[in-house]
Amino acid sequence: MSTLPPPARSLTTERLLLHPLALADAEPIQDLFPRWEIVRFLSAVVPWPYPPNGALTFIRDIALPAMARGEEWHWSLRLRSDPGPLIGVISLMTQQDNNRGFWLGLPWQGRGYMGEAVEAVTGFWFQDLGRDVLRVPKAVSNEASRRISLRSGMRVIRTEERDYVSGRQQTEIWEMTRSEWVARRTIGKSQSRSEE
């Protein structure tokens, strides 16, 4: 008898609340998501132009069933200081060489929020799900996303071409192993103690 991996659970960071994605999130996602600046570096499976029911279809027909099967984990992002509005989404997937994806609404970009969310879900990937390796594809031209991977301790293991909403692009596959994640956390805790 096989057991499903644990479901997404609510996570918190210094400034963010991460709640498992729900059908009620469709309307705010539909309002926030369909912007070229947000979608251009996402996988070409994202329809563009984005249809009027795109968020509802994604959550109802793709995300929630995949979450129920234990294949994907999706969270809405909200500010702890203002927990009403949804500001973005972050996801984990069991796909080959594509284990994490995210997007953030334009008004909240450039403030370090996604770096916090990445740290939280990376912990979920290694601790709660017990995974050994996290791999993430990034378009080489997606500088902001590449900086997040670099700051979170990932490294490039190879390059290839992939299709994005904006077309075919050179892509880096970034990786972090469980042992690298554990070592990084240990160093971080040691530094925190020495600063006290």
C-alpha positions as CSV (number, residue, x, y, z in Angstrom):
1,M,0.0,0.0,0.0
2,S,1.5,3.3,-1.1
3,T,1.1,6.4,1.0
4,L,0.8,9.9,-0.4
5,P,3.4,12.6,0.5
6,P,2.2,15.1,3.0
7,P,-0.1,17.8,1.7
8,A,0.8,21.5,1.5
9,R,0.5,23.1,4.9
10,S,0.5,26.8,5.8
11,L,4.0,28.2,6.1
12,T,5.3,31.6,7.4
13,T,8.4,33.7,6.9
14,E,9.4,36.9,8.5
15,R,7.1,38.9,6.2
16,L,4.9,36.4,4.4
17,L,2.0,33.9,4.9
18,L,2.0,31.0,2.5
19,H,-1.4,29.2,2.4
20,P,-2.2,26.1,0.3
21,L,-3.8,27.2,-3.0
22,A,-7.6,27.2,-2.9
23,L,-10.4,27.7,-5.4
24,A,-11.2,31.0,-3.8
25,D,-7.7,32.3,-5.0
26,A,-8.8,32.1,-8.7
27,E,-10.3,35.6,-8.9
28,P,-7.4,37.5,-7.3
29,I,-4.9,35.4,-9.4
30,Q,-7.0,36.3,-12.6
31,D,-6.7,40.0,-11.7
32,L,-3.0,39.9,-10.9
33,F,-1.3,37.3,-13.1
34,P,-1.9,38.1,-16.8
35,R,0.9,40.6,-17.3
36,W,3.6,40.1,-19.8
37,E,6.3,41.0,-17.3
38,I,5.1,38.1,-15.1
39,V,4.4,35.4,-17.7
40,R,7.2,35.9,-20.2
41,F,9.6,33.6,-18.5
42,L,7.1,31.0,-17.5
43,S,6.8,27.6,-19.3
44,A,5.0,27.7,-22.7
45,V,2.3,25.6,-21.3
46,V,0.8,28.8,-19.8
47,P,-1.7,30.0,-22.3
48,W,-1.1,33.5,-23.8
49,P,-3.0,35.7,-24.2
50,Y,-4.3,34.5,-20.8
51,P,-8.0,33.5,-21.1
52,P,-10.7,35.1,-18.9
53,N,-11.1,31.8,-17.0
54,G,-7.4,30.9,-16.9
55,A,-6.9,31.0,-13.2
56,L,-10.1,29.1,-12.4
57,T,-9.2,26.4,-14.9
58,F,-5.6,26.1,-13.6
59,I,-6.6,25.8,-10.0
60,R,-9.7,23.6,-10.5
61,D,-8.5,21.3,-13.3
62,I,-4.7,21.2,-12.8
63,A,-3.4,22.4,-9.4
64,L,-5.9,20.9,-7.0
65,P,-6.0,17.5,-8.6
66,A,-2.2,17.4,-8.7
67,M,-2.1,18.4,-5.0
68,A,-4.6,15.6,-4.2
69,R,-2.4,13.1,-6.0
70,G,0.7,14.2,-4.0
71,E,2.5,15.4,-7.2
72,E,2.4,19.2,-6.7
73,W,2.2,21.7,-3.8
74,H,1.0,25.2,-4.5
75,W,0.8,28.2,-2.1
76,S,-0.7,31.6,-2.3
77,L,1.5,34.4,-1.0
78,R,0.2,37.1,1.3
79,L,1.9,39.8,3.5
80,R,1.8,39.1,7.2
81,S,1.2,42.9,7.7
82,D,-1.8,42.8,5.3
83,P,-3.0,39.2,4.9
84,G,-6.0,39.9,2.7
85,P,-4.6,40.5,-0.8
86,L,-2.9,37.7,-2.6
87,I,0.5,38.9,-4.0
88,G,1.8,35.8,-5.8
89,V,2.1,32.0,-6.0
90,I,4.9,29.6,-5.4
91,S,4.8,25.9,-6.3
92,L,6.7,22.6,-5.9
93,M,6.4,19.8,-8.5
94,T,7.7,16.3,-8.9
95,Q,8.5,16.8,-12.6
96,Q,11.9,15.8,-13.9
97,D,14.3,18.8,-13.6
98,N,11.4,21.2,-12.8
99,N,10.7,21.1,-9.1
100,R,9.8,24.7,-8.2
101,G,8.2,27.7,-9.9
102,F,6.8,31.0,-8.8
103,W,5.5,34.4,-9.8
104,L,4.9,37.7,-7.9
105,G,2.6,40.5,-8.7
106,L,4.3,43.6,-10.1
107,P,3.7,46.0,-7.2
108,W,5.6,43.6,-4.8
109,Q,8.6,42.7,-7.0
110,G,12.1,43.8,-6.0
111,R,11.5,43.7,-2.3
112,G,12.9,40.3,-1.4
113,Y,9.6,38.6,-0.8
114,M,10.2,35.7,-3.2
115,G,13.5,34.9,-1.6
116,E,11.7,34.4,1.7
117,A,9.0,32.2,0.0
118,V,11.7,30.2,-1.8
119,E,13.5,29.5,1.6
120,A,10.2,28.3,3.1
121,V,9.2,25.9,0.3
122,T,12.7,24.6,-0.1
123,G,12.6,23.6,3.6
124,F,9.2,21.9,2.9
125,W,10.8,20.0,-0.1
126,F,13.7,18.6,1.9
127,Q,12.1,18.3,5.4
128,D,8.5,17.5,4.9
129,L,8.7,15.7,1.6
130,G,12.1,14.0,2.2
131,R,13.5,14.8,-1.2
132,D,17.2,14.4,-2.0
133,V,17.6,16.9,-4.9
134,L,15.8,20.1,-6.0
135,R,16.1,21.2,-9.6
136,V,14.8,24.4,-11.2
137,P,15.0,25.6,-14.8
138,K,15.6,29.3,-15.4
139,A,15.8,31.2,-18.6
140,V,19.3,32.7,-18.9
141,S,17.7,36.1,-19.5
142,N,15.6,35.9,-16.4
143,E,18.1,37.8,-14.2
144,A,15.9,38.4,-11.2
145,S,14.9,34.7,-10.9
146,R,18.5,33.6,-11.4
147,R,19.6,35.9,-8.5
148,I,17.1,34.2,-6.2
149,S,18.5,30.8,-7.0
150,L,22.0,32.0,-6.5
151,R,21.2,33.6,-3.2
152,S,19.4,30.5,-2.0
153,G,22.5,28.4,-2.5
154,M,21.7,26.7,-5.8
155,R,24.2,26.1,-8.6
156,V,24.0,25.5,-12.3
157,I,24.5,21.9,-13.4
158,R,23.8,22.3,-17.2
159,T,22.2,24.3,-19.9
160,E,19.6,23.4,-22.5
161,E,16.9,25.1,-24.6
162,R,13.3,25.3,-23.4
163,D,10.1,26.9,-24.6
164,Y,8.7,29.8,-22.6
165,V,5.7,32.1,-23.2
166,S,8.2,34.5,-24.8
167,G,9.6,31.8,-27.0
168,R,12.5,29.3,-27.1
169,Q,15.4,30.4,-24.8
170,Q,18.7,29.2,-23.4
171,T,18.0,27.7,-20.0
172,E,20.1,26.9,-17.0
173,I,19.1,23.9,-14.7
174,W,19.9,24.9,-11.1
175,E,20.3,22.3,-8.4
176,M,20.6,22.0,-4.7
177,T,21.0,18.7,-2.8
178,R,19.7,17.8,0.6
179,S,23.2,17.8,2.0
180,E,23.9,21.2,0.6
181,W,20.7,22.6,2.1
182,V,21.5,21.1,5.5
183,A,25.0,22.5,5.4
184,R,23.7,25.9,4.4
185,R,21.2,25.9,7.3
186,T,23.9,24.8,9.7
187,I,26.2,27.6,8.7
188,G,23.3,30.1,8.9
189,K,22.4,29.0,12.5
190,S,26.1,29.2,13.5
191,Q,26.3,32.7,12.2
192,S,23.1,33.7,14.0
193,R,24.5,32.4,17.3
194,S,27.8,34.2,16.8
195,E,25.9,37.5,16.2
196,E,23.9,37.3,19.4
